[in-house]
């Protein structure tokens, strides 16, 4: 199945746009089929356990199908010509998260208007709004709000510190929401705008170290210092790590200097030493990671239960809906991956990782094809945020790195994280619509190429002499033959052998 349909013409109709997005339509139908089978498995497990069915048990599946339909028809109506695989990949991951949350009882079917079930449609609405509003290159206008994004980022953290409440070592807003999740978008927009404006000074290098001018470095360093201080005071080490990695990746993408990544590795080592020395919250997590069996009923209880559940899943798992995720604390949020390993086994875990890799590779491919330097940096930054978040969650659950409290994008229970992920996808889709590989760019490029190829032909036709002029009305017959000189008795004129001088070229190379 080819995924490169014929691009739309400028005078295309809605039917043409419908035909253009047939690959996406097939992939979305495949996602719906997979989620339907998953919901039937969960319902079958409930029936086998003696649980009575509720009339609204299939409501999450209906909401998911309706959201897929709205997404697809909205992009068709907008004549969107961007990436078609990225949206289908997100549809699978977000649908899988919806299914996992339903299996864990996160949705109250007796209260259909509850916040849990409304987050998914709200995220779809935000994604479509961002995509349609910023397509056709309109996302470039975001670069003008450099310090608007910076000020908004600092205000989010400062206000949360003033009015938030502490819970399990971190600071949350009302209803345990985390408005600082928006930093994943606002900080990326700030960094993309700043690096795009100061790419040349930031590329200055000397003696193996970056040496940008102070007038270009001080504004960025001051903003990052204030933001890092606020996040440390809030004890949000996970967000600090995500934004730090994103900063280094965006600096590398904007300047091409790999030394920024080396300096980032040194900075990470220094941050680890700082956490060990001054933060008791981080010290307890590192101790639980290094020696989980020293405190099996305390700080290490969660990670040990998660590892036990993944081990019991084996290769194929115990079946969707047949595991015991209730033994793992906060399974629906931080440890959703351990539930996948327990009920779907190694195969289910690998499938989730494969879809995340497809998502990240498509995002980086869009960044590589984008001609706008600002769009490239935004795309790289958003993909870096989601990839770092995924690595921190999977690494913590599998005991590869210490736990950070970061959720798994699109799958874990967390409204702020889910909505931020949908907004990020809307931005990436808007950028993909203006990339050379998109159908819209193919249409524009084809028109310009045809116009450029036709112009020289017109100039050649206008400049070339007419070697075969049309005969005048009296010249329809062939010319009469010349009279024979010998027959007329007159001698032909004598030719001279003298040649005319050839004019020298004025070209200095002759």
Secondary structure, 3 states (H helix, E strand, C coil): CCCCCCCCCCCCCHHHHHHHCHHHHHHHHHHHHHHHHHHHHHHHHHHHCCCCCCCCCCHHHHHHHHHHHHHHHHHHHCCCCCCCHHHHHHHHHHHHHHHHHHHCCCCCCCCCCCHHHHHHHHHHHHHHHHHHHHCCCHHHHHHHCHHHHHHHHHHHHHHHHHHCEEECCEEECHHHCCHHHHHHHHHHHHHHHHHHHCHHHHCCEECCEECCCHHHHHHHHHHHHHHHHHHHHHCCHHHHHHHHHHHHHHHHHHHCCCHHHHHHHHHHHHHHHHHHHHCHHHHHHHHHHHCHHHHCCCCCHHHHHHHHHHHHHCCCCCCCCCCCHHHCCCCCCCCHHHHHHHHHHHHHHHHHHHHHHHHHHHHHHHHHHCCCHHHHHHHHHHHHHHHHHHHHHHHHHCCCCCCCCCCCCCCCCCHHHHHHHHHHHHHHHHHHHCCCCCHHHHHHHHHHHHHHHHHHHHHHHHHCCCCCCCCCCCCCCCCCCCCCHHHHCCCCCCCCCCCCCCCCCCCCCC
